[in-house]
Amino acid sequence: MTIGGIITAIVFGAIIGALGRLVVPGKQHMPIWLTVVVGIVAAFIGTGLAHLFGLKTEGWNFWETLFQVAVAAIGVYLVAAFWPKRAGSDH
C-alpha cells in the first residue's frame, strides 16, 4: 500500500466513522482517533459484505457505502458502550 493509499484510508475512515456516529443516537464518549479506526475497519468490512452480495466494489457504490456506514454505526455503538468514560464526567 502506498502513502497515498494510507492517507486515503484514514480520510475515508474518518468520514465513514463520523457518519456512523451520526446514525447512533445520543452522545458517544470516545476519542476521535477511535472513530477513525472504527471507520477504517467498517470500510473494509462493508466492502467485503458488498463483494459477498455480488455488488461492484470499484469506484463509488451506494450499497457498498450503506454497508460501510451500517457497520460503522454498529462499531461505534459497541465501542462507545465499552469505552471507559472519563472521571468527573456527569454521565
N, C-alpha and C positions, 0 to 999 in steps of 0.2 A: 504494500500500500504506500502510495506517495504522500508527501507532506500535504499536498492539496486535497487528497482523499481524506486524510485525517482531519483537516480543518473543516472540510465539508461535512463529515460525520458529526463533528462537535456542533456545528451550527445547526444542522438538520435535527440532531438530537435535542438541542435546546428548544427548537420550535415544537417538535413533537411532544417533548416533556411539558412545555408551557401549555400546549393545547390539552394535554392530559390533566394538568392541574385545573384548567378552566372547567373541565367537564365534571370533576369531583366537587361536590358541594362542601361548603364550609372552609375553614382555614386549615391549611396543611402546615404543620410545624416541621419543615425540612429545609435544609440549605439549598441554594440554587445549584450548586455543583452536583448534588444528588438528583435534582430534577433533570439535569443534563444527562447524567449516567442512566437514569430510568428511561429517558427519551431515546438514547442511543440503543439500549437493549431492546426497547419496544419497537424501534425502527427495524432492527434485524428480525425480530420475531414476527412482526407484521408482514414483512416482505416474505418470510418463509411461509406464513399462512396463505398469503395471496398466491404464491407459487404452488402450494399444496392444492389450492382450489382451481388451478389452471389459468389464473389471470396473468396478464402480461406484467412483468416487473421491470421493464426497461422504460426509462423516462417517467413522467408523472402519470399516476393512475388513481382515480377517485377511490376505488375499492381498497387498493393497497394502503392508501393514506388513511382510510377509515379504520382498517385493521390496526394500523400503527397507533392511531390515536386511542382506540379502544384498549389496546394492550397497555399503552402508557397510562390511561386512566386507572386501570386495574393495578398497575405497578405503583402509581402514586398513592392510591388508596391503601395498599398493603404497606408500603414503606412508611407513610405518614402514621399509620396505626401502630407500627412497632418502633418508630424512631423516637428516642427519648426526648421529652420536652425539656426546655431549659429551666433551670432552677429560678424561682422568682417569677415565673410566668403565671398569669392569672387563670389559666385553664388547666 
